[in-house]
Structures are given as structure tokens and as C-alpha cells.
Amino acid sequence: KAATKVREIEKHDYDAMHKDYSESVDALTRAVAVLKKQAHNRPQAALTQLTNLKKMSLIPLEAKNAIDLFLMQDQDFEPVGLEVAAPEAAGYEFKSSGVIDMLEKLQDKFIDERTQLEKEEMNGKHAYDMLMQDLNAQIKQATADRTEKSEAKAKNLQSKADAEGDLKDTSD
């Protein structure tokens, strides 16, 4: 029972971590695709994929800081004359190759960590299955041994009773 309880906890932890890694890899894939697909100026609204990455729990603080710097790089714009009314300004001019590289490295890292997590889960499940198989075999063997001993004891008691009966018959 204890091994089953531990296995359930391990499985629950694995499922949560695997989900986090998968969501992070998916978000990184989408963000990289958005950045690569548009190598031109685009509105600030198109940067929501990067903003969403900052909310992911597995994204390291350094990567979040790099994303913040990237998002703030073109906010230094100072309006001149009639530009004060500011139509929707470009979110940034395409300068994102460094960010794309960082996101791709982060994506590779998460894929490697998720793969390692999957290997550890498979090994843990295999160890649990082997333990359960061994315990079930021990239970089966102990049950067979108990049955055999009970039968032997019953035979011995029957033999003793027969012998005592024969002894009583011969002594009378």
C-alpha cells in the first residue's frame, strides 16, 4: 500500500511537471513562430505571445528580464510636432534575432528537461511494476506454502488419530 501511495504521488507530480513543460514548449514554439514569421515592423498588440511567456512558471527570471528589455526597447520614442496624437505606433522594428535565439535555446532546454522527466517517469513506473510483481509473487508463494502446510498438518493429525485409534484397538 505504501508503494502504491508513493507511486500515486510520483505520478501526480510527473503529470503536473509534464504539463508545465509541454505548455512552456508550446508557448515558446508559438512565440518563435510569430517572431520569425514577421520580419517587419508590427503593432504592439502582436507582442502578446511574448507577454504571455512572462507568465509561465518555468521561464527563468533571466529570460523574463530579456523579454522585458526587448519589449521596452522602442518605447524611447519621443513624438515631434503633430505626432503627439500618436496613431498606433509600431511595437518595435524587427531586431529580434537575439530574442529568437534565446527563446529557441530555452525551448531546447525545456524539451531536454521534459525528455529527462519522461525517462525518470518510465524508470519509476518500471521500478514500481517490478516491485508489485515481486510482492504479488511473494504473496502467491506464501499462500501456496500456507495451504501446503495446512494440508500436511491435516494429514499428520489424521495419521495421528488413525494411529491412536489403532493403538486403542490393539490394546483393548
N, C-alpha and C positions, 0 to 999 in steps of 0.2 A: 504494500500500500504506500509506503514511504517513497519507493522508487517511482511509482505512478504519479504521486503528488509532485515530486521534483520534476518529472518529465513534463507534466502539465504546465508547470511554472516556466520551464525552459522553452516549451513550445509557444506559450503566450508571449514571452519576451522576444523570441525569434520573430513571431508574426508582426509584432509592433515595430521592431527594428527593420525588418524586411520592407514593411510598408513605408517607413520613413525614407529608406534608401531608394526605393522604387519611385516614390513621389519626387524626391530630390533629383534623381537622374532624369525623370520625365520633365521636370521644370527646367533643368539645365539644358536638356535637348531642345525644348521649345524656345528658350531664350537665345541659345546659339543660332537656331534656325532663323529666328526673327532678325537677329543682328546681321547674319550672313546674307539673308535674302534681300535686304535693303541697304545697299552701299551708297546711300544718298541721304540728304537732309530729310528729316521727318518730324512730324509734330510730337510734342511732349507726351501726348496720350499713347503713343506707340511704345512707350518705355515701361508699360505696366508689367511686362514679363520680368524685367529686371527688378522692379519694385517688389513683385511677388516673391522673388528669390530671397530677398532680405528677410522675409517672414519665416522661411524654412528653418527648422531647428538644427539640421545637420550642417548648414552652411557655416563655415568657420567665420569668426569675427573679422579676420583679415580680409576675407572675400567680401563680407558685408561692407567693410570700410572702403574697399576698392570700388564697389558698386556705387556707394555714396559719392565718392570723389568723381567717378565717371558721370553720374547724373548731375552733379553740380558744376561740371567743367565749363559749360556755356552759359551759366547764369550771371556771368560778369558783364553781360551786355548792357551798355548804357545807351538809352534812347536819345536821339538827336532830333530837334525840331518837332515835326508832326508825328514822329514815330512814337510819341508818348502814348497815343491811343492804342498802340501795340496790337496789331492783328495777331492771330495765333502765331507765335514765333516757333521756329524750328527747335525741337528739343535739343538737338545737337547736330553738328556737322559730323559726317562719318569719320570717326577717329577711333573706332572700337576694336581694332585688331588686337591690342593688348588685353582688352577685357575678354574678347573671344578666346584668346589663348588661355587666359586664367580660367574661364568657365569650362573650356574643354579639358584642362588639366584636372579641375575639380570634378568634372563628370567622370573622367577616367579613374580618379581616386575613389569615387563613390561606387563605381562599377566593381572595382577590385575589392573594396571592402564588403560590398554586397555578396560577391562571389565567395569571399572568405567566410562570411556569415553563413551562407548556404552550405559550404563544406562542413563547417562546425556543426550545423544543424543535422546534416546527414550522418556525421560521425556520432553525434549524441543520440540520434534515433536508432542507429545501428547498435550502439552500446546498450541502450535500453531494451531493444528487441532481443539481443543476446542474453541479457540478464533475465528477462521474462521467460525466455526459452529454457534457460538453465533452471530457474526456480520452478517452472512447471514440470520439468523433467524430475527434479528432486521430489516434488510433491507426489508425482505419479509413482516414483520408485518407493517412496516412504509408504504410500498407500498399499502398494503391492507387497512390501515387506510386512506391513502390519497384518494384511489379510493372510499371508503365508504363515506368520507366527500364530495367528488366531486359529487357523486350521490345524497347525501342528499341535497346539495346546489342546484343542478339542480332541484330536486323535489320541494324544497322551492321556487325557482324562478318561476317554472311552476305554483305552487299553488298561488303565489302572483299575477302572470299575470292573472290567471283564476279569482281570487277574484277581481282584479281591473276591468277585463272585465265584471264580473257580476255586480259590483258596477256601472259601466258606463251604463250597460244595464238597471238596475233598476232606475237610476237617470234620464235617458232620457225619 
